[in-house]
Amino acid sequence: MATPMTAGSFLKALKAEGLTVVEVGDWRDHNRNHKGPWGPVNGVMIHHTVTRGSAATVEICRKGYDSLPGPLCHGVITKDGRVHLVGYGRANHAGLGDDDVLRAVVAEKPLPRDNEANTDGNRHFYGFECENLGDGKDPWPAAQLDAIERAAAAVCRHHGWNERSVIGHLEWQPGKIDPRGFTMASMRARVEERLTHPAGWTPGDSEEEDMPRAISRSDGDDQEITPREWTTLSVDGVDLLTGASHYQATAYLRADVPSGSTLQGRFYHLRPDGTRWTGPIVERVGTSGDSFPDFGNSGSIVATERLRFEFVYYPPDSGDETPVTVTSAKVRGLYWEA
């Protein structure tokens, strides 16, 4: 369960995953938010369009129909592997589906068979419509399947989800058959593999890389911190690094805290089973006005682990329960693929 990305973060995540993105019209503000809520978001849903021709497909998904106004998704993935952004926010793509399926997606567990349509899916899922006739004969080009994999992984990587957060429309609403022509099990396997590598990875990339790569992430969204509670911070997503790597990283925060506050931060490695290795705590003291604490660490993660950073605030008054705000967060460093 997560707050939806901003439109800018969505675009950035897709591009970071190596996708060619086409921005269509006023996609950032084109939505159905006036008809219902958008979020919390829990997963990614894949569809086929039952259309032919990229331009016509994109236009239909942007405008919709008289009986079903657009946008009909957030991104249209055409046969050439490009992702056309046609809307952002609530979109008419998922419709009503099975609440048991939603619970499984939230828990990232195997999906039950969908047999009810009692839950608003447009609220909870990012949606990608994929250009295909859906007749089981229209081919799925390799470039298009690669783009579906990358788009789903981009969203999962940002939110810290695994491949079980990616489902097909046919797994959500009884009677739906999309996407037809490949299995969602095979697509989830592709997403699972991709998430063990850094964003933008391409199969066949050299695993023998001596030169370090940069970690450079920034997040300007306010993040509320409850006193005395460790909070995992989003720095353009909660996962700072994935894939087997050695790293050196420093988190730089800007926080509005009382003078004399104790500020602690640490990096940790999250494992698939929810357990983790926790790095050493680094402690700083809050100053008058904005404070600018920094927290460094070096280490190594294996292929199945995710590098994250968490922060805790202790007010000078032990009885103070007032939350404080981290107004910006950056992580800078280097990593080497292991």
Secondary structure, 3 states (H helix, E strand, C coil): CECCCCHHHHHHHHHHCCCCEEECCCHHHCCCHHHCCCCCECEEEEEECCCCCHHHHHHHHHHECCCCECCCCCEEECCCCCEEECCCCCCCCCCEECHHHHHHHHHCCCCCCCCCCCEECCCCEEEEEECCCCCCCCCCCHHHHHHHHHHHHHHHHHHCCCHHHEEEHHHCCCCCCCCCCCCHHHHHHHHHHHCCCCCCCCCCCCCCCCCCEEEEEEECCCEEECCCCCEECCCCCCCCEECCEEEEEEEEEEEECCCCCEEEEEEEEECCCCCEEECCCEEEECCCCEECCEEEEEEEECCCCEEEEEEEEECCCCCCCCCEEEEEEEEEEEEEEC
